[in-house]
């Protein structure tokens, strides 16, 4: 029988749904795998597609049933805001999320209301992802490959499990560990200040997660609690054989988690010294410029506290301020946005009041 060789990347690409406590799973064996619907690169700890599982289907069916019940309830008829208030669940539960991605949080810095509509109307977001310029950006990311690429980072922030994928990690000419994020642009210009804020938050969260991982601040209980994982789930023969080849004996998913955390903690991995964002022009992949980002820990933690409070149901989603209404021009949800409509009505009423004085 042919023995399949597993790379480290494939080992990291384990489908966590297979270890979920939400339903029974068979032992992992040779040939387990397969891919279903596409996800964002930060939809799980590895960014890879996952095997189709019954639990996911049941969860989606449950969410759809809940939405249908709300729509049929006369008290919940009307705007999306009214229907949300009728749903007693916090946003994390309402959208069936066991974790958030770093992208989710950084998009909130651009427009939180847009994030909500993207989850309530995923088919619209999917259409946007198929736009040629969006796909070109993804191809450009994949074309660059001479550094440590797509490094998974994950951990608990403000009581919520957050996962992300660092674009590049390398040592610079000074011997410092450098985090690099590639951003593609449709125009040969630097982004606006509002876009830069989102980008700065993104790389800063990467740094927070990475350093918590290497400093031993992430533990197995945190991972299994948030992701509902079964540590006693047996590993398949391919994974056990691969581990033995590199000098380790592991039998269960819990053993694998222990090994990963030990390696992260006791391997001499330094902290990230510098963070840089490289902006490239999509049309020809030329470099527009590189910006170094300073890590402001207090600012990052303050932003995280604010954005996570929405996911925990402590406040309603907030759209853009009037001063940043220009963002709406490129938003796919502008025509149905209740936040935008309410702000426009407020401005109209204010103008009428001023005219009456």
C-alpha positions as CSV (number, residue, x, y, z in Angstrom):
1,X,0.0,0.0,0.0
2,X,1.3,3.5,-0.9
3,X,2.4,5.6,2.1
4,X,1.5,9.2,1.7
5,X,4.0,11.7,2.9
6,X,2.5,14.6,4.9
7,X,4.2,18.0,4.9
8,X,4.1,20.3,7.9
9,X,1.7,22.5,6.1
10,X,-0.6,19.5,5.5
11,X,-0.4,18.6,9.2
12,X,-1.5,22.2,10.0
13,X,-4.3,21.9,7.6
14,X,-6.3,19.4,9.7
15,X,-10.0,19.9,9.4
16,X,-11.0,21.0,13.0
17,X,-14.6,20.1,12.2
18,X,-13.5,16.4,12.4
19,X,-12.7,16.9,16.0
20,X,-15.8,18.8,17.0
21,X,-17.8,17.8,20.0
22,X,-21.0,18.9,18.2
23,X,-21.5,15.5,16.7
24,X,-19.9,12.1,16.5
25,X,-16.9,11.7,14.1
26,X,-15.3,8.5,12.8
27,X,-11.6,8.0,13.3
28,X,-9.5,9.9,10.7
29,X,-8.1,7.5,8.1
30,X,-6.3,7.5,4.8
31,X,-8.2,9.3,2.2
32,X,-10.2,11.5,4.6
33,X,-10.6,14.9,3.2
34,X,-12.3,16.7,0.3
35,X,-13.4,20.3,-0.1
36,X,-16.7,22.0,-0.2
37,X,-17.7,25.7,-0.3
38,X,-14.9,28.2,-0.4
39,X,-14.1,30.2,2.7
40,X,-11.9,33.3,3.4
41,X,-8.2,32.6,4.2
42,X,-8.9,33.2,7.8
43,X,-12.1,31.2,8.2
44,X,-10.2,28.6,10.2
45,X,-6.8,28.3,11.8
46,X,-5.2,27.2,8.5
47,X,-7.2,29.0,5.8
48,X,-7.8,25.8,3.9
49,X,-11.1,24.4,2.7
50,X,-12.8,21.9,5.0
51,X,-14.5,18.6,4.6
52,X,-18.3,18.7,4.3
53,X,-19.8,17.5,7.6
54,X,-23.3,16.9,8.9
55,X,-22.9,19.3,11.8
56,X,-22.3,22.3,9.6
57,X,-25.3,21.4,7.6
58,X,-27.4,21.0,10.7
59,X,-26.1,24.3,12.0
60,X,-27.0,26.1,8.8
61,X,-30.4,24.5,8.7
62,X,-31.0,25.6,12.3
63,X,-30.0,29.2,11.5
64,X,-32.3,29.2,8.4
65,X,-35.2,27.9,10.4
66,X,-34.7,30.6,13.1
67,X,-34.7,33.3,10.4
68,X,-37.9,31.8,8.9
69,X,-39.6,31.8,12.2
70,X,-38.7,35.4,12.8
71,X,-40.0,36.4,9.3
72,X,-43.3,34.7,10.0
73,X,-43.7,36.4,13.4
74,X,-45.8,39.5,12.9
75,X,-44.0,41.2,15.8
76,X,-40.7,40.9,13.9
77,X,-42.0,42.2,10.5
78,X,-40.4,45.2,9.1
79,X,-36.7,46.3,9.0
80,X,-33.7,44.1,9.5
81,X,-33.0,46.0,12.8
82,X,-36.4,44.9,14.1
83,X,-35.8,41.3,13.2
84,X,-32.4,41.4,14.9
85,X,-34.0,42.7,18.1
86,X,-36.5,39.8,18.0
87,X,-33.6,37.4,17.9
88,X,-32.4,37.0,21.5
89,X,-29.0,35.5,20.6
90,X,-25.8,37.5,20.6
91,X,-24.3,38.1,17.1
92,X,-21.7,35.3,17.5
93,X,-24.5,32.8,18.0
94,X,-26.8,34.4,15.5
95,X,-24.2,34.0,12.7
96,X,-23.1,30.5,13.9
97,X,-19.6,31.6,14.7
98,X,-17.3,29.7,17.1
99,X,-14.6,32.2,16.3
100,X,-13.8,35.4,14.5
101,X,-11.1,36.1,11.9
102,X,-8.7,39.0,12.1
103,X,-10.3,40.2,8.9
104,X,-13.7,40.4,10.6
105,X,-12.3,42.7,13.2
106,X,-10.3,44.9,10.8
107,X,-13.3,45.3,8.5
108,X,-15.2,46.6,11.5
109,X,-12.8,49.5,11.6
110,X,-13.9,50.4,8.0
111,X,-17.7,49.9,8.6
112,X,-19.3,47.6,11.2
113,X,-22.7,47.8,9.5
114,X,-21.2,46.5,6.3
115,X,-19.8,43.5,8.2
116,X,-23.3,42.7,9.5
117,X,-24.9,42.9,6.1
118,X,-22.1,40.8,4.6
119,X,-23.1,38.0,7.0
120,X,-26.8,38.4,6.7
121,X,-26.6,38.5,2.9
122,X,-23.6,36.3,2.1
123,X,-24.6,35.9,-1.6
124,X,-23.9,39.5,-2.2
125,X,-20.4,39.3,-0.6
126,X,-19.7,36.2,-2.7
127,X,-20.5,38.1,-5.9
128,X,-18.1,40.8,-4.9
129,X,-15.3,38.2,-4.2
130,X,-15.7,37.1,-7.9
131,X,-15.0,40.6,-9.2
132,X,-11.8,40.4,-11.4
133,X,-9.8,43.0,-9.3
134,X,-10.5,41.1,-6.1
135,X,-9.4,37.8,-7.6
136,X,-6.3,39.5,-9.1
137,X,-5.3,40.5,-5.6
138,X,-5.6,37.0,-4.4
139,X,-3.4,35.7,-7.3
140,X,-0.8,38.3,-6.5
141,X,-0.6,37.1,-2.9
142,X,-0.1,33.5,-4.0
143,X,2.5,34.4,-6.6
144,X,5.0,35.7,-3.9
145,X,6.6,32.7,-2.3
146,X,10.2,33.1,-1.1
147,X,9.5,33.7,2.6
148,X,7.6,32.0,5.4
149,X,4.1,32.5,4.0
150,X,0.5,32.2,5.3
151,X,1.4,31.5,9.0
152,X,-1.6,30.6,11.1
153,X,-2.0,32.6,14.3
154,X,-4.8,32.1,16.8
155,X,-5.8,32.8,20.4
156,X,-8.3,34.4,22.7
157,X,-8.9,38.2,22.6
158,X,-11.5,39.8,24.8
159,X,-13.1,36.4,25.5
160,X,-13.5,35.6,21.8
161,X,-11.4,33.1,19.9
162,X,-9.7,34.9,16.9
163,X,-7.8,33.3,14.0
164,X,-5.7,34.9,11.3
165,X,-3.1,34.1,8.7
166,X,0.1,36.2,8.6
167,X,1.1,37.0,5.1
168,X,4.9,36.9,5.5
169,X,7.3,36.5,8.3
170,X,11.1,36.8,7.8
171,X,14.3,38.2,9.3
172,X,15.4,41.6,7.9
173,X,18.9,42.8,7.3
174,X,19.3,43.8,10.9
175,X,18.4,40.3,12.1
176,X,15.0,41.4,13.4
177,X,11.9,39.3,13.0
178,X,9.7,41.2,10.6
179,X,6.0,40.8,9.8
180,X,5.0,41.8,6.3
181,X,1.5,42.2,5.0
182,X,0.8,42.6,1.2
183,X,-2.0,44.9,0.1
184,X,-3.0,45.2,-3.5
185,X,-4.4,48.4,-4.9
186,X,-6.6,49.1,-8.0
187,X,-4.9,52.5,-8.3
188,X,-1.2,53.4,-8.1
189,X,-1.8,55.4,-4.9
190,X,-1.5,54.9,-1.2
191,X,-4.8,54.1,0.6
192,X,-6.8,56.7,2.6
193,X,-6.3,57.2,6.3
194,X,-9.4,55.2,7.0
195,X,-8.1,52.3,5.0
196,X,-4.7,52.5,6.7
197,X,-6.4,52.4,10.1
198,X,-8.0,49.0,9.2
199,X,-4.6,47.7,7.9
200,X,-2.7,48.9,11.0
201,X,-5.3,47.1,13.2
202,X,-5.0,43.9,11.2
203,X,-1.2,43.6,11.5
204,X,-1.2,44.7,15.2
205,X,-3.7,41.9,16.0
206,X,-1.4,39.4,14.2
207,X,1.4,40.5,16.5
208,X,-0.7,40.2,19.6
209,X,-1.8,36.6,18.7
210,X,1.7,35.5,17.6
211,X,3.4,36.7,20.7
212,X,0.8,35.1,23.0
213,X,1.4,31.8,21.2
214,X,5.2,31.8,21.6
215,X,5.1,33.1,25.2
216,X,2.9,30.2,26.4
217,X,-0.2,32.4,27.0
218,X,-2.3,30.1,24.8
219,X,-3.5,26.8,26.4
220,X,-5.3,23.7,25.2
221,X,-8.4,24.3,27.3
222,X,-8.9,27.7,25.6
223,X,-8.7,26.2,22.1
224,X,-11.0,23.2,22.9
225,X,-13.6,25.3,24.8
226,X,-14.1,27.9,22.0
227,X,-13.9,25.5,19.1
228,X,-15.8,22.6,20.8
229,X,-13.1,20.1,20.0
230,X,-12.7,16.5,21.2
231,X,-9.2,15.9,22.5
232,X,-9.8,12.2,22.8
233,X,-10.4,11.8,19.0
234,X,-8.0,9.3,17.6
235,X,-5.6,10.5,14.8
236,X,-5.4,8.7,11.5
237,X,-2.5,6.5,10.6
238,X,-1.0,9.0,8.2
239,X,-0.6,11.6,10.9
240,X,0.8,9.1,13.4
241,X,3.4,7.9,10.9
242,X,4.4,11.4,10.0
243,X,4.9,12.3,13.7
244,X,7.0,9.2,14.3
245,X,9.3,10.1,11.3
246,X,10.1,13.4,13.0
247,X,10.6,11.8,16.4
248,X,7.2,12.2,18.2
249,X,4.6,9.7,19.3
250,X,1.0,11.0,19.3
251,X,-2.3,9.1,19.2
252,X,-5.0,11.6,19.8
253,X,-5.9,15.1,18.8
254,X,-5.2,16.2,22.4
255,X,-1.7,14.8,22.0
256,X,-1.2,16.9,18.8
257,X,-2.4,20.1,20.6
258,X,0.0,19.4,23.5
259,X,2.9,18.9,21.0
260,X,2.0,22.1,19.1
261,X,1.9,24.2,22.2
262,X,5.1,22.8,23.6
263,X,6.9,23.5,20.3
264,X,5.6,27.1,20.3
265,X,6.6,27.7,23.9
266,X,10.0,26.1,24.1
267,X,11.3,26.7,20.6
268,X,13.4,29.9,20.7
269,X,11.1,32.0,18.5
270,X,11.7,35.7,19.0
271,X,9.0,38.4,19.2
272,X,8.1,40.4,16.2
273,X,10.3,43.5,16.0
274,X,8.9,45.4,13.1
275,X,5.7,45.4,11.0
276,X,5.5,46.5,7.4
277,X,2.7,46.9,4.9
278,X,3.7,46.7,1.3
279,X,1.2,48.2,-1.2
280,X,1.3,46.9,-4.8
281,X,-0.5,47.9,-8.0
282,X,-2.7,45.1,-9.2
283,X,-2.3,45.7,-12.9
284,X,1.4,44.9,-13.1
285,X,2.3,43.8,-9.5
286,X,4.7,46.8,-9.2
287,X,5.4,48.1,-5.7
288,X,3.7,51.4,-4.8
289,X,5.6,51.7,-1.5
290,X,6.1,50.2,1.9
291,X,4.9,51.6,5.2
292,X,6.3,50.7,8.6
293,X,3.6,50.3,11.3
294,X,4.4,51.1,15.0
295,X,2.8,48.8,17.5
296,X,0.6,50.8,19.9
297,X,-0.6,48.2,22.4
298,X,-3.1,50.4,24.3
299,X,-4.8,51.6,21.1
300,X,-5.0,48.0,19.7
301,X,-6.6,46.7,22.9
302,X,-9.0,49.6,23.1
303,X,-10.1,48.9,19.6
304,X,-10.5,45.2,20.3
305,X,-12.6,45.9,23.4
306,X,-14.9,48.2,21.4
307,X,-15.4,45.8,18.4
308,X,-15.7,42.7,20.4
309,X,-18.5,44.3,22.5
310,X,-20.7,44.1,19.4
311,X,-20.1,40.4,18.9
312,X,-20.9,39.7,22.6
313,X,-24.3,41.5,22.2
314,X,-23.3,44.5,24.4
315,X,-24.2,47.1,21.8
316,X,-25.8,47.4,18.3
317,X,-23.7,47.6,15.1
318,X,-22.5,51.1,14.2
319,X,-22.2,52.4,10.6
320,X,-19.9,55.2,9.4
321,X,-20.1,58.7,10.7
322,X,-21.3,61.5,8.5
323,X,-17.7,62.7,7.9
324,X,-17.0,59.3,6.4
325,X,-20.1,58.9,4.3
326,X,-17.9,58.8,1.2
327,X,-17.3,55.1,2.1
328,X,-20.9,54.3,1.1
329,X,-20.2,55.1,-2.5
330,X,-18.3,51.8,-2.9
331,X,-20.5,49.7,-0.6
332,X,-22.6,46.9,-2.1
333,X,-25.3,47.4,0.6
334,X,-25.7,51.2,0.3
335,X,-29.2,50.9,-1.2
336,X,-30.6,48.8,1.7
337,X,-28.5,50.3,4.5
338,X,-30.7,51.4,7.4
339,X,-27.9,53.1,9.2
340,X,-27.3,55.3,6.1
341,X,-31.0,56.0,5.7
342,X,-31.3,57.0,9.4
343,X,-28.3,59.4,9.2
344,X,-29.7,61.0,6.1
345,X,-33.0,61.6,7.9
346,X,-31.2,63.0,10.9
347,X,-29.3,65.4,8.6
348,X,-32.6,66.5,6.8
349,X,-34.3,67.1,10.1
350,X,-31.3,69.1,11.4
351,X,-31.3,71.3,8.2
352,X,-35.1,71.9,8.6
353,X,-34.6,72.9,12.2
354,X,-31.8,75.3,11.2
355,X,-34.0,76.9,8.5
356,X,-36.8,77.5,11.0
357,X,-34.6,79.5,13.3
